[in-house]
Amino acid sequence: MFFYDFQCQGCGWDMERLVSPYVIEIRCPICGYISQKQMAAPKKEN
């Protein structure tokens, strides 16, 4: 289990949840719409 960032596709609420690495979407606790896991963009090196 790891902490992942999710963003709701309905209301736009950002949340952090402790889930399995295989989970890619959860239900938003605010509006009930689908919230998708946010993938981190790789850092750009100078």
PLY file of the C-alpha trace (Angstrom):
ply
format ascii 1.0
element vertex 46
property float x
property float y
property float z
element edge 45
property int vertex1
property int vertex2
end_header
0.00 0.00 0.00
1.25 3.44 -0.95
-0.04 7.02 -0.86
-1.19 8.28 -4.25
-2.68 11.57 -5.42
-6.10 11.47 -7.07
-8.08 14.22 -8.79
-11.84 14.05 -9.20
-13.06 14.32 -12.79
-16.36 15.80 -11.56
-15.63 18.48 -8.97
-11.83 18.75 -9.38
-11.05 17.96 -5.73
-7.47 16.77 -5.13
-6.96 14.06 -2.53
-4.29 11.71 -1.27
-5.26 8.10 -0.46
-3.50 4.97 0.78
-4.22 2.34 -1.90
-2.70 -0.63 -3.69
-0.40 0.24 -6.63
-2.90 -1.53 -8.92
-5.77 0.89 -8.12
-6.11 3.54 -10.86
-9.42 5.14 -9.91
-11.62 5.60 -6.84
-14.94 7.32 -6.08
-14.76 10.92 -4.91
-16.04 11.20 -1.32
-17.41 14.70 -2.08
-19.47 14.19 -5.26
-19.25 10.42 -5.96
-17.71 10.84 -9.41
-14.64 8.92 -10.64
-11.28 10.16 -9.35
-8.22 9.11 -11.33
-4.70 8.52 -10.04
-2.35 11.36 -10.94
0.89 10.27 -12.52
3.88 12.39 -11.59
5.72 13.99 -14.48
9.45 13.28 -14.50
11.62 16.13 -13.26
13.52 17.97 -15.94
17.26 18.15 -15.37
19.17 21.27 -16.41
0 1
1 2
2 3
3 4
4 5
5 6
6 7
7 8
8 9
9 10
10 11
11 12
12 13
13 14
14 15
15 16
16 17
17 18
18 19
19 20
20 21
21 22
22 23
23 24
24 25
25 26
26 27
27 28
28 29
29 30
30 31
31 32
32 33
33 34
34 35
35 36
36 37
37 38
38 39
39 40
40 41
41 42
42 43
43 44
44 45
